[in-house]
Each structure stands twice: as C-alpha cells, then as structure tokens.
Amino acid sequence: MNGWGGGGASTPGSAGWPVGSGGVDGRTGGWWCGGPARETGGGRVRIVVVGAGIVGAATAYELVRAGAETVLVDAAREGRATSAGAGIICPWTGRDEEPLPTAGAGHYPRLLAALAEDGQGDVGHRGVGALLLLPPDPDEAARTIARVTARAAADPHAGEVTTVDATEARRLFPALAPASGSTESSGGPIPSGGPMPSGGPMPSGGPMPSGGRAPAGGAASSDGAASSGGMASSGGAAPAGGGGFTGRALHISGAARLDGRRMCAALVAAAERYGLRTVRGTARIETRGGRVRGVRVDGEPLAADAVVAAAGAWSPALLEPVGVRVPVVPQRGQIAHLRLPGADTTHWPVVLPGTGHYLLTFDDSRVVAGATREEGTGFDHRVTAQGLAEVLNQALAVAPGLASATLVETRVGFRPAAPDGQPLLGTVPEPAGLVVANGLGPAGLTAGPYAGAVAAALALGREPGLDLSPYDPLRDAVRTTRTT
Ligand SMILES: Cc1cc2nc3c(=O)[nH]c(=O)nc-3n(C[C@H](O)[C@H](O)[C@H](O)COP(=O)(O)OP(=O)(O)OC[C@H]3O[C@@H](n4cnc5c(N)ncnc54)[C@H](O)[C@@H]3O)c2cc1C
C-alpha cells in the first residue's frame, strides 16, 4: 500500500495505526451507529474513507478536523467524476427544490474559510455568477423568472437575480456574440468585457443527441444547475444562431464555479496537516459479527471502527460483497475544454442555455463546454466522435464566438447516478459501522463537501443536522426502480 497524497505528515498519536492487525479489537467495537463514538487508546476513533473524489476527500477533511484518526483509500480509477466535472455551483434554477445541492452551495463559504485557515487559500472557486438564457416564449420566460426569483429570495447564497438584455449578456460573456472575422486563420483575441461586433459565420451543425437515454430529471438538467427551464423547455432550439445571442437572460449573482481537481487536492493537503493518511489501492470492506472491521487494500488489512463508502460510480462493486445493494450506475459525461487565446475569461459567468448543456470558464483563457449525459456506457472511458460533436455543436450554437477557439482537452467522467436521481447518504442496518455517501449525480461538486460533512458526522456517531430519510441508501424508490 502506497500513500498518494503528498506530504503525509503525521500528527502525534497517528503513529502506531493498526494497519495489518486484522480488525478492531474488543475495546473499540460496538460504539457505532446510535451509540457514542468511543475513543481508541490514543484518544481518537479510527475511520477508513474509501474513495478520494470530492465526497471522500471532504469526508476525510471533516473527520481529521474533528480529531478522528482517518485513512483515505483510493484506487485511482479512470473516469473519476470529480476530475472531469465542470464545476458549476448554481442550484437555484431547478423546477424542484434540491435541498442537498442548495445546502451544499451554502456550505461553501464556511469550507473556503476553513481551508484558507489550513493553508489552502486558492482552491479554484470563484463567484462569477450565472446567466440563465430565457426562453423566447414570453409566458414561459415569465414563469422561469418568477420561479428562479422566488427560489433565490429564499436563499441568501443565491445573491441578486436580475434580468439582462442581450447586450449586457454579451458584455458579460463576449463569446455569446460571433467573433469578428472568426475563421480558423484569423481567430484574434476576444476582449474581456464589452460587446463584440456581430456578423460571424454560422456554427457548423446543430445540437445532436448523445447516446443512451435521457437522464432522470429532465433533458434540460445541467450539471450543477438542475432542470433550468430555459431554452430547452421551448423545444431545445439552438438559441443563438450564427448572429449570436439576441434574447434576454437572468443573471444570478451568487452562482460560482469550481475546479474539482484543485478543490479535491486542497482538501487532501489540508487534511494531511491534521494527520490524514492516504493509501493507494482497491479497498474491500471487511465485516465480522454484523459490523465493519475495516478494509483490505489490495489484500492488506486495515482495521477501522467505521468505513465511509464514497466510491462514486464504483460503489456497487464495493458494497455488494457485504450485502448492501445500491443501484448506482455510471452516467458518462464527456466535456470539452477550449482555449480562447488572449481572452481574459477570469470573470465570465456560467452560461445556462437550458438545453442541458452549458458553458463556463476558468482563468487561463479556458472555456469549458459541457457535457454529455450518457447511460448504458458502463465504464467505457473514451471520447467518442458523437459525444465530442454534441458538446461542440451545442457550445457553438449558443456562443458562436468560440468558433476559432482551440480544443485543448476532452475529459470523461462517470457521474454516480441513482435511478430516482436522489443521493444515497446515510447508514444501513447491517453492517453496522458503514456509512454510504454516494449518488450525487450531476450535482456532486455542489453538494459533495456538504455530503462529506454529513458522512463524517455519521461516522463519528453525531447528529448530522438534517433529515436523511429521503437519502436512505436502501429506500424503496432506489431498490425498486429499474436500472439499465
Ligand atoms: C462531465 C461532468 C460534469 C459535471 N459537472 C458538474 C457541475 O458542473 N457541478 C456539479 O455540482 N457537479 C458536476 N458533476 C458531478 C460531480 O462531478 C460528481 O457528482 C462528483 O464528482 C462525484 O464525486 P464522488 O466523490 O462521489 O465520486 P468520484 O469523484 O468518481 O470519486 C470516486 C473515487 O472512488 C475511488 N474508488 C472507487 N472504488 C474504489 C475502491 N474499491 N477502493 C478505493 N477507491 C475506490 C475512485 O478511484 C474515485 O477516485 C459533473 C460530472 C461530470 C462527469
């Protein structure tokens, strides 16, 4: 077993971990699930977190901050969702309330402050706001405005919601207009801010469907932004055409974007300062007498009082051997990263056209165009011609100013998706000592750190602070819904 985290500094007391001891001893057993967390000889409880995506990394961070001896195990699977995720944090546009993502967005300010205190000041999070492009139908647009405004009014983290015209939308996100003279040979820099001249070429091709069936929750759902009721609700037509965006949009000032890779690395690095130990390898959960006894990592035993299963789309393989059947499936997402040479994209907002696709930027002239939502692909970790065509065509249909951008990278990730679209977060009757933290689907970068805090509380035998019954890992809806 090799560590993979980084420094891996141990705090006093973390030495002498019972790696290889083959299970917890009688002193530490029995405290779990309902009973108070019992301290080990070193004054700390021992917990293994399986999976170092955003959920597992956040869980581990919360655990070590609470003083628990913690080991984070990761198998470095290709297609980790956190590494591919777009990073939109905007849970206020959905038709339905989404308590966990909403709580997740509200959790971020506290988390960012805590990480800054722990030496992780720049984690790739920026409050850039979002533009929800409104449907052309006035009645539908009015309904969307009313719904989003009401949702935002109930949550101070959503910030201000204002209606903006096309000129303002293009000023905020210049690529919504065609780049002047944008051809392969003359793609000049796009200025930061300020409207751009129109008259560029038509984007090639229109929106294309990806393989697999439409996701639960509506075809207009965007990663991190739920079902928006924007353009797609009026037929999913390409909103811009060759002349660029000409409609109205809602600007949601509290929306943000996050670099999932940087956040995850920051959580682990901060946790290591508290003594987190990281181990690379594939974990198997060990049980005896109806409770967890730890894990085996590539055959080597690692004893623990509690195990948090945060293995993303791979959770069924982790949990099935201990009798816990969770019908989570991998939902493949292909997402393209473009570069607009010379453009200062630092403060461009997230763009939500309501088609289920979206655009967002990072600081290095990078524009991210996402994403496919494909089911039935298994763990097939390839960029496909159709997937890439879909995301690029959708992006260009909304933002013709991207026509001359450089394609720098395409990422593929597997969203852990439950059949009813709800997370799986909680304990199970047996084995005792097991916490399931999974199924965050398209909203895991939004809800993941909060879900991690809840999972950590459960692993410590503490009150999680919210009603978890809708997220019961063994709820009827999740067991009886057919999955592909
Ligand atoms: C294209 C795309 C775009 C997205 N955009 C957004 C967005 O804009 N906003 C948003 O909120 N969310 C978004 N998401 C969703 C978000 O990325 C996921 O919900 C979230 O990252 C899931 O995190 P996780 O920790 O549960 O799983 P993962 O990140 O997949 O991590 C699971 C980890 O478990 C490890 N593992 C598995 N089995 C084992 C084992 N037996 N032993 C040890 N380790 C194991 C794997 O190696 C992996 O590292 C997007 C997802 C994709 C794919």
The ligand as a MOL file (V3000), in Angstrom:
LIG
                    3D

  0  0  0     0  0            999 V3000
M  V30 BEGIN CTAB
M  V30 COUNTS 53 58 0 0 0
M  V30 BEGIN ATOM
M  V30 1 C -18.7670 15.7980 -17.2050 0
M  V30 2 C -19.2320 16.0760 -15.8040 0
M  V30 3 C -19.6030 17.3680 -15.4510 0
M  V30 4 C -20.0310 17.6420 -14.1520 0
M  V30 5 N -20.3250 18.9300 -13.8170 0
M  V30 6 C -20.7330 19.2140 -12.5530 0
M  V30 7 C -21.0370 20.5490 -12.2030 0
M  V30 8 O -20.9080 21.4620 -13.0150 0
M  V30 9 N -21.4690 20.7960 -10.9340 0
M  V30 10 C -21.6140 19.8130 -10.0190 0
M  V30 11 O -22.0330 20.0980 -8.8930 0
M  V30 12 N -21.3160 18.5260 -10.3170 0
M  V30 13 C -20.8940 18.2120 -11.5710 0
M  V30 14 N -20.6140 16.9190 -11.9210 0
M  V30 15 C -20.8820 15.8590 -10.9550 0
M  V30 16 C -19.7290 15.6450 -9.9840 0
M  V30 17 O -18.5090 15.6820 -10.6790 0
M  V30 18 C -19.9060 14.2890 -9.2760 0
M  V30 19 O -21.2000 14.1690 -8.7310 0
M  V30 20 C -18.9110 14.1600 -8.1260 0
M  V30 21 O -17.6140 14.4770 -8.5620 0
M  V30 22 C -18.9470 12.7490 -7.5570 0
M  V30 23 O -17.9340 12.6690 -6.5870 0
M  V30 24 P -17.6360 11.3060 -5.8250 0
M  V30 25 O -16.5910 11.6210 -4.8380 0
M  V30 26 O -18.9290 10.7070 -5.3530 0
M  V30 27 O -17.1100 10.3020 -6.9610 0
M  V30 28 P -15.7440 10.3090 -7.7960 0
M  V30 29 O -15.2300 11.6670 -7.9950 0
M  V30 30 O -15.9930 9.4880 -9.0180 0
M  V30 31 O -14.7110 9.5640 -6.8590 0
M  V30 32 C -14.8440 8.1950 -6.5560 0
M  V30 33 C -13.4680 7.6800 -6.1740 0
M  V30 34 O -13.6080 6.3600 -5.6170 0
M  V30 35 C -12.4590 5.6240 -5.9700 0
M  V30 36 N -12.7880 4.1950 -5.8230 0
M  V30 37 C -13.7700 3.5060 -6.4290 0
M  V30 38 N -13.7990 2.2390 -5.9840 0
M  V30 39 C -12.8090 2.1250 -5.0720 0
M  V30 40 C -12.3310 1.0720 -4.2560 0
M  V30 41 N -12.9000 -0.1510 -4.2380 0
M  V30 42 N -11.2680 1.3010 -3.4480 0
M  V30 43 C -10.6770 2.5200 -3.4140 0
M  V30 44 N -11.1010 3.5660 -4.1520 0
M  V30 45 C -12.1480 3.3580 -4.9650 0
M  V30 46 C -12.1630 6.0470 -7.3960 0
M  V30 47 O -10.8010 5.7930 -7.7320 0
M  V30 48 C -12.5110 7.5510 -7.3480 0
M  V30 49 O -11.3510 8.3270 -7.1200 0
M  V30 50 C -20.1390 16.6030 -13.1980 0
M  V30 51 C -19.7490 15.3150 -13.5490 0
M  V30 52 C -19.2820 15.0510 -14.8320 0
M  V30 53 C -18.8440 13.6600 -15.1860 0
M  V30 END ATOM
M  V30 BEGIN BOND
M  V30 1 1 1 2
M  V30 2 1 2 3
M  V30 3 2 2 52
M  V30 4 2 3 4
M  V30 5 1 4 5
M  V30 6 1 4 50
M  V30 7 2 5 6
M  V30 8 1 6 7
M  V30 9 1 6 13
M  V30 10 2 7 8
M  V30 11 1 7 9
M  V30 12 1 9 10
M  V30 13 2 10 11
M  V30 14 1 10 12
M  V30 15 2 12 13
M  V30 16 1 13 14
M  V30 17 1 14 15
M  V30 18 1 14 50
M  V30 19 1 15 16
M  V30 20 1 16 17
M  V30 21 1 16 18
M  V30 22 1 18 19
M  V30 23 1 18 20
M  V30 24 1 20 21
M  V30 25 1 20 22
M  V30 26 1 22 23
M  V30 27 1 23 24
M  V30 28 2 24 25
M  V30 29 1 24 26
M  V30 30 1 24 27
M  V30 31 1 27 28
M  V30 32 2 28 29
M  V30 33 1 28 30
M  V30 34 1 28 31
M  V30 35 1 31 32
M  V30 36 1 32 33
M  V30 37 1 33 34
M  V30 38 1 33 48
M  V30 39 1 34 35
M  V30 40 1 35 36
M  V30 41 1 35 46
M  V30 42 1 36 37
M  V30 43 1 36 45
M  V30 44 2 37 38
M  V30 45 1 38 39
M  V30 46 1 39 40
M  V30 47 2 39 45
M  V30 48 1 40 41
M  V30 49 2 40 42
M  V30 50 1 42 43
M  V30 51 2 43 44
M  V30 52 1 44 45
M  V30 53 1 46 47
M  V30 54 1 46 48
M  V30 55 1 48 49
M  V30 56 2 50 51
M  V30 57 1 51 52
M  V30 58 1 52 53
M  V30 END BOND
M  V30 END CTAB
M  END
